Amino acid sequence: FVDIVQKTSGEPVSELVLSGNGFLHPTLAPLLAGIAGLPTCKPSIPGIASLRGAGICCLRALHQPIPPLEMVDVSPSTNLGVIDRYHKYRRLRNATV
């Protein structure tokens, strides 16, 4: 996905922001951070990003201030076997596309 964003926008990706309940499992966010090789963060409360969009619309309609979203840094996984396997997959995929 990072590759698609970079190719489409012409801008390099400098940070990965994870949101959604897909990152409730404690190993997924560090694994993605390790594979992407980018500084990675996520909301401190899982799932809040989805609700936040609706909340922001309500607060704006009421002309109320929007509180900042508390983010936490994700430490990348150091499981080199998984990271190497992913990069091998990418090389094979790019060779067939």
Summary of the structure (lengths in Angstrom):
residues: 97
radius of gyration: 16.6
end to end distance: 15.3
largest distance: 52.9
contacts: 210
relative contact order: 0.16
helix: 53%
strand: 10%
